[in-house]
């Protein structure tokens, strides 16, 4: 009986430690991300492909942004309705991984590729 109580007590202590550790890790991550987001904007290197390069008139450029949403807005501001139509349909790859939303915080070393939809997939 005492062994069962001891085991139950250790599980409770371990659970509490895991919860506190998780909270600490989340707090640190939020601090790091908010520090990046609130920092000054930096120059991101952007490579444009196919129709995106055609409407912007360049295959590579640098823009001063912090997030993927800011990057998309900056690119869309570079032209009229044609640019907006093309860029709004493009996928953004940040360091080779698809950016699934516009709140992804970029780092100064991020490489961003702008890819329009391709026929057949």
C-alpha distances in whole Angstrom, upper triangle without the diagonal:
4,5,5,6,9,10,11,12,14,15,17,19,20,21,23,24,26,27,29,30,32,33,35,36,38,39,41,42,44,45,47,48,49,51,53,54,55,57,61,62,62,65,63,65,65,67,68,69,71,72,70,73,76,75,74,77,75,72,70,70,68,67,65,62,58,57,58,59,61,63,63,65,67,68,69,71,73,75,76,75,75,73,70,70,70,67,65,65,64,60,59,58,56,56,56,53,54,54,52,53,55,53,52,53,55,55,59,58,58,60,61,62,64,64,66,65,67,68,66,63
4,5,5,6,9,10,10,12,14,15,16,18,20,21,22,24,26,27,28,30,32,33,34,36,37,39,40,42,43,45,46,48,49,51,52,53,55,59,60,61,63,61,63,64,66,67,68,71,72,70,72,75,75,73,76,74,71,69,69,67,66,64,61,57,56,57,58,60,61,62,64,66,67,68,70,72,75,76,74,75,72,70,70,69,67,65,64,63,60,59,57,55,55,55,53,54,53,52,52,55,52,51,52,54,54,57,57,56,59,60,62,63,64,66,65,67,68,67,63
4,5,5,6,9,10,10,12,14,15,16,18,20,21,22,24,26,27,28,30,31,33,34,36,37,39,40,42,43,45,46,48,49,50,52,53,57,58,59,61,59,61,62,63,65,66,68,69,67,69,72,72,71,74,71,69,67,67,65,63,62,59,55,54,55,56,58,59,60,62,64,65,66,68,70,73,74,72,73,70,68,68,67,64,63,62,61,57,56,54,53,52,52,50,51,51,49,50,53,50,49,50,52,52,55,54,54,56,57,59,61,61,63,62,64,66,64,60
4,5,5,6,9,10,11,12,14,15,16,18,20,21,23,24,26,27,29,30,31,33,35,36,37,39,41,42,43,45,46,48,49,50,52,56,57,57,60,58,60,60,62,63,64,66,67,65,67,71,70,69,72,70,67,65,65,63,62,60,57,53,52,53,54,56,58,58,60,62,63,64,66,68,70,71,70,70,68,66,65,65,62,60,60,59,55,54,53,51,51,51,48,49,49,47,48,51,48,47,48,50,50,54,53,53,55,56,57,59,59,61,60,62,63,62,58
4,5,5,6,9,10,11,12,14,15,17,18,20,21,23,24,26,27,29,30,32,33,35,36,37,39,41,42,43,45,47,48,49,51,54,55,56,59,57,59,60,61,63,64,67,67,65,67,71,70,69,72,70,67,65,65,63,61,59,56,52,51,52,53,55,57,58,59,61,63,64,66,68,70,71,70,70,68,65,65,65,62,60,60,59,55,54,53,51,51,51,48,49,49,47,48,50,47,47,47,50,50,53,53,52,55,55,57,59,59,61,61,62,64,62,59
4,5,5,6,9,10,10,12,14,15,16,18,20,21,22,24,26,27,28,30,31,33,34,36,37,39,40,42,43,45,46,47,49,53,54,55,57,56,57,58,60,62,63,66,66,64,66,69,69,68,70,68,66,64,63,61,60,58,55,51,50,51,52,54,56,57,58,60,62,63,65,67,69,70,69,69,67,64,65,64,61,59,59,58,55,53,51,49,49,50,47,48,48,46,47,49,46,45,46,48,48,51,51,50,53,54,56,58,58,60,60,61,63,62,58
4,5,5,6,9,10,10,12,14,15,16,18,20,21,22,24,26,27,28,30,31,33,34,36,37,39,40,42,43,44,46,48,51,52,53,55,53,55,56,57,59,60,62,63,61,63,67,66,65,68,65,63,61,61,59,57,56,53,49,48,49,50,52,53,54,56,58,59,60,62,64,66,68,66,67,64,62,62,61,58,57,56,55,52,50,48,47,46,47,44,45,45,44,44,47,44,43,44,46,46,49,49,48,50,51,53,55,55,57,57,58,60,58,55
4,5,5,6,9,10,10,12,14,15,17,18,20,21,23,24,26,27,29,30,32,33,35,36,37,39,41,42,43,45,46,50,51,52,54,52,54,55,57,58,59,62,62,60,62,66,65,64,67,65,62,60,60,58,56,55,51,48,46,47,48,51,52,53,54,56,58,59,61,63,65,66,65,65,63,60,60,60,57,55,55,54,50,49,48,46,46,46,43,44,44,42,43,45,42,42,42,45,45,48,48,47,50,50,52,54,54,56,56,57,59,58,54
4,5,5,6,9,10,11,12,14,15,17,18,20,21,23,24,26,27,29,30,32,33,35,36,37,39,41,42,43,45,49,50,51,53,52,54,55,56,58,59,62,63,60,63,66,65,64,67,64,62,60,59,57,56,54,51,47,46,47,48,50,52,53,54,56,57,58,60,63,65,66,65,65,63,60,61,60,57,55,55,54,51,49,48,46,46,47,44,45,44,43,43,45,42,41,42,44,44,47,47,47,50,50,52,54,55,57,56,58,60,59,55
4,5,5,6,8,10,10,12,14,15,16,18,20,21,22,24,26,27,28,30,31,33,34,36,37,39,40,42,43,47,48,49,51,49,51,52,54,56,57,60,61,58,60,64,63,62,64,62,60,58,57,55,54,52,49,45,44,45,46,48,50,51,53,54,56,57,59,61,63,64,63,64,61,59,59,58,55,54,54,52,49,47,46,44,43,44,41,43,42,41,41,43,40,40,40,42,42,45,45,44,47,48,50,52,53,55,54,56,58,57,53
4,5,5,6,9,10,10,12,14,15,16,18,20,21,22,24,26,27,28,30,31,33,34,36,37,38,40,42,45,46,47,49,48,49,50,52,53,54,57,58,56,58,61,60,59,62,60,57,55,55,53,52,50,47,43,42,43,44,46,47,48,50,52,53,54,56,58,61,62,61,61,58,56,56,55,53,51,51,49,46,45,43,41,41,41,39,40,39,38,39,41,38,37,38,40,40,43,43,43,45,46,48,49,50,52,51,53,55,54,50
4,5,5,6,9,10,11,12,14,15,17,18,20,21,23,24,26,27,29,30,32,33,35,36,37,38,40,44,45,46,49,47,49,50,52,54,55,57,58,56,58,61,60,59,62,60,58,55,55,52,51,49,46,42,41,42,43,45,47,48,49,51,52,53,55,58,60,61,60,60,58,55,56,55,52,50,50,49,46,45,43,41,41,42,39,40,39,38,38,40,37,36,37,39,40,43,43,43,45,46,48,49,50,52,52,54,56,54,51
4,5,5,6,9,10,11,12,14,15,16,18,20,21,23,24,26,27,29,30,31,33,35,36,37,39,42,44,45,47,46,48,49,51,53,54,57,58,55,57,61,60,58,61,59,57,55,54,51,50,48,45,41,40,41,43,45,46,47,49,50,52,53,55,57,59,61,60,60,58,55,56,55,52,50,51,49,46,44,43,41,41,42,39,40,39,38,38,40,37,36,36,38,38,41,42,41,44,45,47,49,50,52,52,54,56,55,51
4,5,5,6,9,10,10,12,14,15,16,18,20,21,22,24,26,27,28,30,31,33,34,36,37,41,42,43,45,43,45,46,48,50,51,54,55,53,55,58,57,56,59,56,54,52,51,49,48,46,43,39,38,39,41,43,44,45,47,48,50,51,53,55,57,59,58,58,55,53,53,53,50,48,48,47,43,42,40,38,38,38,36,37,36,35,36,38,35,34,34,36,36,39,39,39,41,42,44,46,47,49,49,51,53,52,48
4,5,5,6,9,10,11,12,14,15,17,18,20,21,23,24,26,27,28,30,32,33,34,36,40,40,41,44,42,44,45,47,49,50,52,53,51,53,56,55,54,57,55,52,50,50,47,46,44,41,37,36,37,38,40,42,43,44,46,48,49,51,53,55,56,55,55,53,51,51,50,47,46,46,44,41,40,38,36,36,37,34,35,34,33,33,35,32,32,32,35,35,38,38,37,40,41,43,44,45,47,47,49,51,50,46
4,5,5,6,8,10,11,12,14,15,16,18,20,21,23,24,26,27,28,30,31,32,34,38,39,40,43,42,44,45,47,49,50,53,54,51,53,56,56,54,57,55,53,50,50,47,45,43,40,36,35,37,38,40,41,43,44,46,47,48,50,52,55,56,55,56,53,50,51,51,48,46,46,45,42,40,39,37,37,38,35,36,35,33,33,35,32,31,32,34,34,37,38,37,40,41,43,45,46,48,48,50,52,52,48
4,5,5,6,8,10,10,12,14,15,16,18,20,21,22,24,26,27,29,30,31,33,36,38,39,41,40,42,43,45,47,49,52,53,50,52,55,54,53,55,53,51,49,48,45,44,42,39,35,34,36,37,39,40,42,43,45,46,48,49,51,54,55,55,55,52,50,51,50,47,45,46,44,41,39,37,35,35,36,34,35,34,33,33,34,31,30,30,32,32,35,36,35,38,39,42,43,45,47,47,49,52,51,47
4,5,5,6,9,10,10,12,14,15,16,18,20,21,22,24,26,27,28,30,31,35,36,37,39,38,40,40,42,44,46,49,49,47,49,52,51,50,53,50,48,46,45,43,42,40,37,33,32,33,34,36,38,39,41,42,44,45,47,49,51,52,52,52,49,47,48,47,44,42,42,41,38,36,34,32,32,33,30,32,30,29,30,31,28,27,28,30,30,33,33,33,36,36,39,40,41,44,44,46,48,47,43
4,5,5,6,9,10,11,12,14,15,16,18,20,21,22,24,26,27,28,30,34,35,36,38,37,39,40,42,44,45,48,49,46,48,51,50,49,52,50,48,46,45,42,41,39,35,32,30,32,33,35,36,37,39,41,42,43,45,47,50,51,50,50,48,45,46,46,42,41,41,40,37,35,34,32,32,33,30,31,30,28,28,30,27,26,27,29,29,33,33,33,36,36,38,40,41,43,43,45,48,47,43
4,5,5,6,9,10,10,12,14,15,16,18,20,21,22,25,25,26,28,32,33,35,37,36,39,40,42,44,46,49,49,47,48,52,51,49,52,50,48,45,44,42,40,38,35,31,30,32,33,35,36,38,39,40,42,44,45,47,50,51,51,51,48,46,47,46,43,42,42,41,38,36,35,32,32,34,31,32,31,30,29,30,27,26,26,29,29,32,33,32,35,36,39,40,42,44,44,47,49,49,45
4,5,5,6,9,10,11,12,14,15,17,18,20,21,23,24,25,27,31,32,33,35,34,36,37,40,42,44,47,47,45,46,50,49,47,50,48,45,43,42,39,38,36,33,29,28,30,32,33,35,36,38,39,41,42,44,46,48,50,49,50,47,45,46,45,42,40,41,39,36,34,32,30,30,31,29,30,29,28,28,29,26,25,24,27,26,29,30,30,33,34,36,38,40,42,42,45,47,47,43
4,5,5,6,9,10,11,12,14,15,16,18,20,21,22,24,26,29,30,31,33,32,34,35,37,39,41,44,44,42,44,47,46,44,47,45,43,41,40,37,36,34,31,27,26,27,29,30,32,33,35,36,38,39,41,43,45,47,46,47,44,42,42,42,38,37,37,36,33,31,29,27,27,29,26,27,25,25,25,26,23,22,22,24,24,28,28,28,31,31,34,35,37,39,39,41,44,44,40
4,6,5,6,9,10,11,12,14,15,16,18,20,21,22,24,28,29,30,33,32,34,35,38,40,42,45,45,42,44,47,46,44,47,45,43,41,40,37,35,33,30,26,25,27,28,30,31,33,34,35,37,39,40,42,45,46,46,46,43,41,42,42,38,37,37,36,33,31,30,28,28,30,27,28,26,25,25,25,22,22,21,24,24,28,29,28,31,32,34,36,37,39,40,42,45,45,41
4,5,5,6,9,10,11,12,14,15,16,19,20,21,22,26,27,29,31,31,33,35,37,39,41,45,45,42,44,47,46,44,47,45,43,40,39,36,34,32,29,25,25,27,28,29,31,33,34,35,37,39,40,42,45,46,46,47,44,42,43,42,39,38,38,37,34,31,30,27,28,30,27,28,27,26,26,26,23,22,21,23,23,26,27,27,30,31,34,36,38,40,41,43,46,46,42
4,5,5,6,9,10,11,12,14,15,17,18,20,21,25,26,26,29,28,30,32,34,36,38,41,42,39,41,44,43,41,44,42,40,37,36,33,32,30,27,23,22,24,26,27,29,30,32,33,35,36,38,40,42,44,44,44,41,39,40,39,36,35,36,34,31,28,27,24,24,26,24,25,23,23,23,24,20,19,18,20,20,23,24,24,27,28,31,32,34,37,37,40,43,43,39
4,5,5,6,9,10,10,12,14,15,16,18,20,23,24,25,28,27,29,30,33,35,37,40,40,37,39,42,41,39,42,40,38,36,35,32,30,28,25,21,20,22,23,25,26,28,29,31,32,34,35,37,40,41,41,42,39,36,38,37,34,32,33,32,29,26,25,23,24,25,23,23,21,21,20,21,17,17,16,19,19,23,24,23,26,26,29,31,33,35,35,38,41,41,37
4,5,5,6,9,10,10,12,14,15,16,18,22,23,25,27,27,30,31,34,36,38,41,41,38,40,43,42,40,43,41,39,37,35,32,30,28,25,21,20,23,24,25,27,29,30,31,33,34,35,38,40,42,42,43,40,37,39,38,35,34,35,33,31,28,27,24,25,27,25,26,23,23,22,22,18,18,17,20,20,23,24,24,27,28,31,32,34,37,38,40,43,44,40
4,5,5,6,9,10,10,13,14,15,16,20,21,22,25,25,28,29,32,34,37,40,40,37,39,42,41,39,41,39,37,35,33,30,28,26,23,20,20,22,24,24,26,28,29,30,32,34,35,37,40,42,42,42,39,37,39,38,34,33,35,33,30,27,26,23,23,26,24,25,23,23,22,22,18,17,16,18,17,20,21,21,25,26,29,31,33,36,37,40,43,43,39
4,5,5,6,8,10,11,12,14,15,19,19,20,23,22,25,26,29,31,33,36,37,34,35,39,38,36,38,36,34,32,30,27,26,24,21,17,16,19,20,21,23,25,26,27,29,31,32,34,37,38,38,39,36,34,35,34,31,30,31,29,26,23,22,19,20,22,20,21,19,19,18,19,15,14,12,15,15,18,19,19,22,23,26,27,30,32,33,36,39,39,36
4,5,5,6,8,10,10,12,14,17,18,20,23,22,25,26,29,31,33,37,37,33,35,38,37,35,38,36,34,32,30,27,25,23,19,16,15,18,19,20,22,24,24,26,28,29,30,32,35,37,37,38,34,32,34,33,30,29,30,29,26,23,23,20,21,24,21,22,19,19,18,17,14,13,12,15,15,18,20,20,23,23,26,27,30,32,33,36,39,40,36
4,6,5,6,9,10,10,12,16,17,19,22,22,25,27,30,32,35,38,38,35,36,39,38,36,38,36,35,32,30,27,25,22,19,16,16,19,20,21,23,25,26,26,29,30,31,33,36,38,38,39,36,34,36,35,32,31,32,31,28,25,25,22,22,25,23,24,21,22,20,19,16,15,13,15,15,18,20,20,23,24,27,29,32,34,36,38,42,42,39
4,6,5,6,9,10,11,14,15,16,19,19,22,24,27,29,32,35,36,32,33,37,36,33,36,34,32,29,27,24,22,20,17,14,14,17,19,19,21,23,24,25,27,29,29,31,34,36,37,37,34,32,34,33,30,29,31,29,26,23,22,19,19,22,21,22,19,20,19,18,15,13,11,12,12,14,16,16,20,21,25,26,29,32,33,36,39,40,37
4,5,5,6,9,10,13,14,15,18,17,20,21,24,27,29,32,33,29,31,34,33,30,33,31,30,27,25,22,20,18,15,11,11,14,15,16,17,20,21,21,23,25,26,28,31,33,33,34,31,29,31,30,26,26,27,25,23,20,19,16,17,20,18,19,16,17,16,15,11,10,7,10,10,13,15,15,18,19,22,23,26,29,30,33,36,37,34
4,5,5,6,8,12,13,15,18,18,22,23,26,28,31,34,34,31,32,35,34,31,34,32,31,28,26,23,21,18,15,11,12,15,16,16,18,20,21,21,24,25,26,28,31,33,33,34,31,29,31,31,27,26,28,27,25,22,22,19,20,23,21,22,19,19,17,15,12,12,9,12,12,15,18,17,21,21,24,25,28,30,32,35,38,39,36
4,5,5,6,10,12,13,17,17,21,23,26,28,32,35,35,31,32,36,34,31,34,32,31,28,25,22,20,17,14,11,13,16,18,17,19,21,22,22,24,26,27,28,32,34,35,35,32,30,33,32,28,28,30,28,26,23,23,19,20,24,23,23,20,22,20,18,14,14,10,12,11,13,16,17,20,21,24,26,29,32,34,36,40,41,38
4,6,5,8,9,10,13,14,17,19,22,25,28,31,31,28,29,32,31,28,30,28,27,24,22,18,16,14,11,8,10,13,15,14,15,18,19,19,21,23,24,25,29,31,32,32,29,27,30,29,25,25,27,25,23,20,19,16,17,20,19,20,17,19,17,15,12,11,7,8,8,10,13,13,16,17,21,22,25,28,30,33,37,38,35
4,6,8,8,11,14,14,17,19,22,24,27,30,30,26,28,31,29,27,29,28,27,24,21,18,16,13,10,6,8,11,12,11,13,16,16,17,19,21,21,23,26,28,29,30,27,25,27,27,23,23,25,23,22,19,19,16,18,21,20,20,16,18,15,13,10,10,7,9,9,12,15,14,17,17,20,21,25,27,29,32,35,37,34
4,7,8,11,15,16,20,21,25,27,30,33,33,29,30,33,31,29,31,30,29,26,23,20,17,14,11,9,11,15,15,13,16,19,18,18,21,23,22,25,28,30,31,32,29,27,30,29,26,25,28,26,25,22,22,20,21,25,23,23,20,21,19,16,13,13,10,12,12,14,17,17,20,20,24,25,28,30,32,35,39,40,37
4,6,9,13,14,18,20,24,26,29,33,32,29,29,32,31,28,30,28,28,24,22,18,16,12,11,8,11,15,16,14,16,19,19,18,21,23,23,24,28,30,31,32,29,28,30,30,26,26,29,27,25,22,22,19,21,24,23,24,21,23,20,18,15,14,11,11,11,11,15,16,19,19,23,24,28,30,33,35,39,41,38
4,6,10,12,16,18,22,24,28,31,31,27,27,30,29,25,28,26,26,22,19,15,13,9,9,8,12,15,16,13,14,18,17,16,19,21,20,22,25,28,30,30,27,26,29,28,25,25,28,26,25,22,22,19,21,24,24,24,21,23,21,18,16,16,12,12,11,11,15,15,18,19,22,23,27,29,32,35,38,40,38
4,7,9,13,15,19,21,24,27,27,23,24,27,25,22,24,22,22,19,16,12,9,6,5,5,9,12,13,10,11,15,14,13,15,18,17,18,22,25,26,27,23,23,26,25,21,22,25,23,22,19,19,17,18,21,21,22,19,21,19,16,14,14,11,10,10,9,13,13,15,15,19,20,23,25,28,31,35,37,35
4,6,10,12,16,19,22,26,26,22,22,25,24,21,22,20,20,16,13,9,8,5,6,7,10,13,14,12,11,15,15,13,15,18,18,18,22,25,27,27,23,23,26,25,21,22,25,22,21,18,18,15,16,20,20,21,18,21,20,17,16,14,11,9,8,6,10,10,13,13,17,18,22,25,28,30,34,36,34
4,7,9,13,16,19,23,23,19,19,22,21,18,19,17,16,13,10,6,5,4,7,9,11,13,15,12,10,14,15,12,13,17,17,16,20,23,25,25,21,21,24,23,19,21,23,20,20,16,16,14,15,18,19,20,18,21,20,17,17,15,13,10,9,7,9,9,11,11,14,16,20,22,26,28,32,34,32
4,6,10,13,16,20,20,17,16,20,19,16,18,15,14,11,8,5,5,6,7,8,10,10,13,11,9,12,14,12,12,16,16,16,19,22,24,23,19,20,22,20,17,19,20,17,16,13,13,10,11,14,16,16,15,18,17,15,15,13,11,8,8,6,7,6,7,7,11,12,16,19,22,24,28,30,28
4,7,10,13,17,18,15,14,18,18,15,16,12,11,7,6,5,7,9,10,12,13,12,15,14,10,13,15,13,12,16,17,16,19,22,24,23,19,20,22,19,16,19,20,16,16,12,12,10,11,13,15,16,15,19,19,17,18,15,14,11,11,9,8,7,6,6,9,11,14,17,21,22,26,28,26
4,6,10,14,14,11,11,14,14,12,13,10,8,6,5,6,7,11,11,13,13,11,14,13,9,11,13,11,10,13,15,14,16,19,21,19,16,17,18,16,13,16,16,13,12,10,10,9,11,12,14,14,14,17,17,15,17,15,15,12,13,12,11,9,6,5,6,7,11,14,17,19,23,25,23
4,7,10,12,9,8,12,13,11,12,9,6,4,7,9,11,14,15,16,16,14,16,16,12,13,16,14,11,15,17,15,17,20,21,19,15,17,18,15,13,16,16,12,12,10,10,11,11,12,14,14,14,18,19,17,19,17,18,15,16,15,14,11,8,6,5,6,9,12,15,16,20,22,21
4,7,8,6,5,9,10,8,9,7,5,6,8,11,12,16,16,18,17,14,16,16,12,12,15,13,10,13,15,13,15,17,18,15,12,14,15,11,10,13,13,10,11,10,11,12,14,14,15,14,15,18,18,18,20,19,19,17,19,18,17,14,11,9,6,5,7,9,12,14,17,20,19
4,6,5,5,8,10,10,10,9,6,9,12,15,16,20,20,21,20,17,19,19,15,14,17,17,13,15,18,16,16,18,18,15,13,15,15,11,11,14,13,10,11,11,12,14,15,14,16,15,16,19,20,19,22,21,22,20,21,21,20,17,14,11,8,6,6,7,10,11,14,17,16
4,6,5,6,9,10,10,10,9,12,15,18,19,23,23,25,23,20,21,21,18,16,19,19,15,16,19,17,16,18,17,14,13,15,14,10,11,14,13,10,12,13,15,18,19,17,19,17,19,21,22,22,25,24,25,23,25,25,24,21,17,15,11,9,7,7,9,9,12,15,15
4,5,5,6,9,10,10,10,13,15,18,19,22,22,24,22,19,20,20,17,15,17,17,13,13,16,14,13,14,14,10,9,12,11,7,9,12,10,9,12,14,16,19,21,19,20,18,19,21,21,21,24,24,25,24,26,26,25,22,19,16,13,10,8,6,9,10,12,16,16
4,5,6,6,8,9,8,10,12,15,15,18,18,21,19,16,16,17,13,11,14,13,10,10,13,11,11,13,13,10,8,10,10,6,6,10,10,8,10,11,13,16,18,17,18,16,16,18,19,18,21,20,22,20,22,22,22,19,16,13,10,7,7,6,10,11,14,18,17
4,6,5,6,5,5,8,10,13,15,18,19,22,20,18,19,18,15,14,16,14,11,12,14,12,12,14,15,12,10,13,13,10,10,14,13,11,13,13,15,17,19,18,20,18,19,21,22,20,23,22,23,21,23,22,21,19,16,13,11,9,9,9,13,14,17,20,20
4,6,5,7,8,11,13,16,18,21,22,25,23,21,21,21,18,16,18,16,13,13,15,12,12,13,14,10,9,13,13,10,11,14,14,13,16,16,18,21,22,22,23,21,22,24,24,23,26,26,27,25,26,26,25,23,20,17,14,12,12,11,14,14,17,20,20
4,5,8,10,12,13,16,16,20,20,23,22,19,19,19,16,14,15,14,10,10,12,9,8,9,10,7,6,9,10,8,9,12,13,12,15,16,19,21,23,23,24,21,21,23,23,21,24,24,25,24,26,26,25,23,20,17,15,12,12,11,14,16,18,21,22
4,6,8,10,10,12,13,16,17,20,20,17,17,16,13,12,13,11,8,9,10,7,7,10,12,10,7,10,12,10,9,13,14,13,15,15,17,19,21,21,23,21,20,23,22,20,23,23,23,21,23,22,23,20,18,15,14,11,13,12,16,18,20,24,23
4,7,9,10,13,15,18,20,23,23,20,21,20,17,16,17,15,11,13,13,10,10,13,15,12,10,14,15,13,13,16,17,16,18,18,20,21,23,23,25,23,23,26,25,24,26,26,26,24,25,24,24,22,19,17,15,13,14,14,18,19,21,25,25
4,6,7,11,13,17,18,21,21,19,20,19,15,15,17,14,11,14,15,11,12,16,17,15,12,15,17,14,13,17,18,15,17,16,18,19,20,20,22,21,22,24,24,23,25,24,24,21,23,21,21,19,16,14,13,12,13,14,18,19,22,25,25
4,7,11,13,17,18,21,20,18,20,19,15,15,18,16,12,15,17,14,15,18,19,17,14,17,18,15,14,17,17,14,15,14,15,16,17,17,19,19,20,23,23,22,24,23,23,20,21,20,18,17,13,12,10,10,11,13,16,17,20,23,22
4,7,10,14,15,18,18,16,18,17,13,14,17,14,12,15,16,13,16,19,21,19,15,18,19,16,14,18,18,15,16,14,14,14,15,16,18,18,18,22,22,20,22,21,20,17,18,16,15,14,11,10,9,10,12,15,18,19,23,25,24
4,7,10,12,15,16,15,17,15,11,13,15,11,10,14,14,12,15,18,20,19,15,17,19,17,14,18,19,16,17,14,15,15,16,17,19,19,19,22,21,19,21,19,19,16,16,14,14,13,11,10,11,11,14,16,20,22,25,28,27
4,7,9,12,14,13,15,13,10,13,14,11,10,14,14,13,16,20,22,21,17,18,21,19,16,19,20,17,18,15,15,14,15,17,19,19,18,21,21,18,19,18,16,13,13,11,12,11,10,10,12,13,16,19,22,24,28,30,29
4,6,10,11,11,12,10,7,10,11,8,9,12,12,11,15,18,20,20,16,17,20,18,15,17,19,17,17,14,15,14,16,18,19,19,17,20,19,16,17,16,14,12,13,11,13,12,12,11,13,13,17,19,22,25,28,31,29
4,7,10,11,12,9,8,12,11,9,11,14,13,13,17,20,22,22,19,19,22,21,17,19,21,19,19,16,17,15,17,20,20,20,18,21,19,15,15,15,13,11,11,10,13,12,13,13,15,16,19,22,25,28,31,34,32
4,6,8,9,6,6,10,10,8,11,13,13,14,18,20,22,22,19,18,21,20,16,17,20,18,17,14,15,13,16,18,18,18,15,17,15,12,12,11,9,8,10,10,12,11,12,12,14,15,18,20,23,26,30,32,30
4,7,8,7,8,11,11,11,13,16,16,17,21,23,24,25,21,20,22,22,18,18,20,19,17,14,15,12,15,18,17,17,14,16,14,10,9,9,6,6,8,9,12,10,13,12,15,16,19,22,24,27,31,33,30
4,5,5,6,9,10,11,12,14,15,17,20,22,22,23,20,18,20,19,16,15,17,16,14,11,12,10,13,16,15,14,10,12,10,7,6,5,4,5,9,11,13,11,12,11,14,14,17,19,21,24,28,30,27
4,5,5,6,9,10,11,12,14,16,18,20,20,20,17,15,17,16,12,12,14,12,11,8,9,9,12,14,12,11,8,10,8,5,6,6,7,7,11,13,14,11,11,9,11,11,14,15,18,21,24,26,23
4,5,5,6,9,10,11,12,15,17,18,18,19,16,13,15,15,12,11,13,12,12,10,13,12,16,17,16,13,10,11,8,4,6,8,9,10,14,16,17,14,15,12,14,13,15,16,18,22,25,27,24
4,6,5,6,9,10,11,13,15,17,18,19,16,14,16,16,13,13,15,14,14,12,14,14,17,19,18,16,13,14,11,8,9,10,10,10,13,14,16,14,15,12,14,14,17,18,20,24,27,29,27
4,5,5,6,9,10,11,14,16,17,17,14,13,15,14,10,11,14,12,12,9,12,11,14,16,16,14,12,14,12,9,10,10,10,9,12,13,15,12,12,9,11,10,13,15,18,21,25,27,25
4,5,5,6,9,10,12,14,14,14,11,9,12,11,7,8,10,9,10,9,12,12,16,17,16,14,11,13,11,8,11,11,13,12,16,17,18,15,14,11,11,9,12,13,15,19,22,24,22
4,5,5,6,9,11,12,13,14,11,9,12,12,9,9,12,12,13,12,16,16,19,20,20,17,15,16,13,10,12,14,14,14,18,18,20,17,17,14,15,13,15,16,18,22,25,27,25
4,5,5,7,10,12,14,14,11,10,14,13,10,11,15,14,15,13,16,16,19,21,20,19,16,18,16,12,14,15,15,14,17,17,18,16,16,13,14,13,16,16,20,23,26,29,27
4,5,5,8,11,12,12,8,8,11,10,7,9,12,11,13,12,14,15,18,19,19,17,16,17,16,13,16,16,16,15,18,18,19,16,15,12,12,10,13,13,16,19,23,25,24
4,5,6,8,9,9,6,5,8,9,6,8,11,11,13,13,17,18,21,22,21,19,17,18,16,14,17,18,19,18,21,21,22,20,18,15,15,12,14,13,16,19,22,25,24
4,6,7,10,11,8,8,11,12,10,11,15,15,17,16,20,20,23,24,24,22,20,21,19,16,18,20,20,19,22,22,23,21,20,17,17,15,17,17,20,23,26,29,28
4,7,10,10,7,9,12,12,10,13,15,15,17,17,20,20,23,24,25,23,21,23,21,18,21,21,21,20,22,22,23,21,20,17,17,14,17,16,20,22,25,28,27
4,7,7,5,7,10,11,10,12,15,15,18,18,21,23,26,26,26,24,23,24,23,20,23,24,24,23,26,25,26,24,22,19,19,16,17,16,19,22,24,28,27
4,6,6,6,9,10,11,12,15,16,19,20,23,25,28,28,28,26,24,25,23,21,24,25,26,26,28,28,29,27,25,22,21,18,19,17,19,22,24,27,27
4,5,5,6,9,10,10,13,14,18,19,23,25,28,28,28,25,23,24,22,20,24,25,27,26,29,30,31,28,26,23,21,18,18,16,18,20,22,25,25
4,5,5,6,9,10,11,13,16,18,21,24,27,26,26,23,22,23,22,21,24,25,27,26,29,29,30,27,25,21,19,16,15,13,15,17,19,22,22
4,5,5,6,8,10,11,14,15,18,21,23,23,23,21,20,21,20,18,21,22,23,23,25,25,26,23,21,18,16,13,13,11,14,17,19,22,22
4,6,5,6,9,10,13,15,18,20,23,23,23,20,18,19,17,16,19,20,22,22,25,25,26,23,22,18,17,13,14,12,14,17,20,23,22
4,6,5,7,9,13,15,18,21,24,23,23,20,19,19,18,17,20,22,24,24,27,28,28,25,23,19,17,14,13,10,12,15,17,20,19
4,6,5,7,10,12,16,18,21,20,20,17,17,18,17,16,20,21,23,22,25,26,26,22,20,16,14,10,10,7,9,12,14,17,17
4,5,5,8,10,13,15,19,18,18,15,14,15,14,13,17,17,19,18,21,22,22,19,17,13,12,8,9,7,10,13,16,19,18
4,6,8,10,14,16,20,19,18,15,13,13,12,11,15,16,19,19,22,24,24,20,19,15,14,10,11,9,11,14,17,19,18
4,7,10,13,16,19,18,17,13,13,13,13,13,17,17,20,20,23,25,25,21,19,15,13,10,9,6,7,11,13,15,14
4,6,10,13,16,15,14,11,11,12,12,12,16,16,18,17,21,22,21,18,16,12,10,6,5,4,6,10,13,15,13
4,7,10,13,11,10,7,7,9,10,11,14,13,16,15,18,20,19,15,14,10,8,6,5,6,7,10,14,15,13
4,6,10,9,8,6,5,8,9,9,12,11,13,12,15,16,16,12,10,7,6,5,6,9,11,13,17,19,16
4,6,5,5,4,6,9,11,12,13,11,13,11,13,15,14,10,8,5,5,7,8,11,13,15,18,19,16
4,5,5,6,6,10,11,11,12,9,10,8,10,12,10,6,6,5,7,9,11,15,16,18,22,23,20
4,6,8,9,13,15,15,15,12,12,10,10,11,9,6,5,6,8,11,13,17,18,20,23,24,21
4,7,9,12,15,16,17,14,15,13,14,15,13,10,8,8,8,11,11,15,16,17,20,21,18
4,6,9,12,14,14,11,13,12,14,16,14,11,10,9,10,12,12,15,16,17,20,21,17
4,6,9,11,13,10,13,13,15,18,16,13,12,10,9,10,10,12,13,15,18,18,15
4,6,7,9,7,10,10,13,16,16,12,12,9,10,10,11,13,14,17,20,21,18
4,7,9,8,12,13,16,19,19,16,16,13,13,13,13,15,15,18,20,21,17
4,6,6,10,12,16,19,19,16,16,14,15,14,15,16,16,20,23,23,20
4,6,9,11,14,17,18,15,16,13,14,13,15,16,18,21,24,25,22
4,6,9,13,16,17,14,16,14,16,16,18,20,21,24,28,29,26
4,6,10,13,14,11,13,12,14,15,17,19,20,23,27,28,25
4,7,10,12,10,12,12,15,16,19,21,23,26,30,31,28
4,7,8,6,9,9,13,14,17,20,23,25,29,30,27
4,5,5,9,10,14,17,20,23,25,28,31,33,30
4,6,9,11,15,17,21,24,27,29,32,34,31
4,7,10,13,16,19,23,25,27,31,32,30
4,6,10,13,16,19,22,24,27,29,26
4,7,10,13,17,19,21,24,26,23
4,7,10,13,16,18,22,23,21
4,6,10,13,14,18,20,18
4,7,10,12,16,18,16
4,7,8,12,14,13
4,6,10,12,11
4,7,9,8
4,6,6
4,6
4
